[in-house]
């Protein structure tokens, strides 16, 4: 019985851990950002603060893990080991994913503010995928460096999944 329970918990951890980590990163890094939208061109930008300087466009950008190698070396070794063991990623990839997740929140908010009907979004590693209502909105998603998918995201049904307490 204990072996069966242990196996079930391992499967649940393996499938849900990456989702929970990404969700926690997105929630933890979601910061209120003043947005400015140029309605005539539907370009999306982040205001630079109270100064009247031109706003920068909100885009996904590039997050190569090599850029985070120095910062990753400063993380506790136990965290690096847990990331490798539980998620199969390095500390540098973790930091790159965290930055990409924080930027993804801003990008999706900017798309919505620009009038794009966002049906859902997900980030896999550093790649943002945005579900939109029509193919006409795909260009706006591509312009911010994300991958567009026309139609609602696939929703997995976990209602019949059985979870068991370890306590």
CORWO-V59372 format. One record per residue. N is the residue number from 1. OMEGA is omega as a letter, one per 40 degrees, with the letter a starting at -180 (none if undefined). BURIAL is + if it has 16 or more other C-alpha atoms within 10 Angstrom, else -. Layout:
n->[N/N]
omega->[OMEGA/OMEGA]
burial->[BURIAL/BURIAL]
//
This chain:
n->[1/2/3/4/5/6/7/8/9/10/11/12/13/14/15/16/17/18/19/20/21/22/23/24/25/26/27/28/29/30/31/32/33/34/35/36/37/38/39/40/41/42/43/44/45/46/47/48/49/50/51/52/53/54/55/56/57/58/59/60/61/62/63/64/65/66/67/68/69/70/71/72/73/74/75/76/77/78/79/80/81/82/83/84/85/86/87/88/89/90/91/92/93/94/95/96/97/98/99/100/101/102/103/104/105/106/107/108/109/110/111/112/113/114/115/116/117/118/119/120/121/122/123/124/125/126/127/128/129/130/131/132/133/134/135/136/137/138/139/140/141/142/143/144/145/146/147/148/149/150/151/152/153/154/155/156/157/158/159/160/161/162/163/164/165/166/167]
omega->[a/i/i/i/i/i/i/i/i/i/i/a/a/a/a/a/i/i/a/i/i/i/i/i/a/a/a/a/i/a/i/a/i/a/i/a/i/a/a/a/a/i/a/a/i/i/a/a/a/a/a/a/a/a/i/i/i/i/a/a/a/a/i/a/a/i/a/a/a/i/i/a/i/i/i/a/i/i/i/i/i/i/i/a/a/a/i/i/i/i/i/i/i/i/i/i/i/i/i/i/i/i/i/i/i/a/a/i/i/i/i/i/i/i/i/i/a/i/i/i/i/i/i/a/i/a/i/i/a/i/a/a/a/i/i/a/a/a/i/i/i/a/i/i/i/i/i/i/a/i/a/i/i/i/a/a/i/a/a/i/a/i/a/i/i/a/none]
burial->[-/-/-/-/-/-/-/-/+/-/-/-/-/-/-/-/-/+/-/-/-/+/-/-/+/+/-/-/+/-/-/-/-/-/+/+/+/-/-/-/-/-/+/+/+/+/+/-/-/-/-/-/-/-/+/-/+/+/+/+/-/-/+/-/+/-/-/+/+/-/-/+/-/-/-/-/-/-/-/+/-/-/+/-/-/-/+/-/+/+/+/+/+/+/+/+/+/+/+/+/+/+/+/+/+/+/+/+/+/+/+/-/+/+/-/+/-/+/-/+/+/+/+/-/+/+/+/+/+/+/+/+/+/-/-/-/+/+/-/+/+/-/-/+/+/+/+/+/+/+/-/-/-/-/-/-/-/-/-/-/-/-/-/-/-/-/-]
//
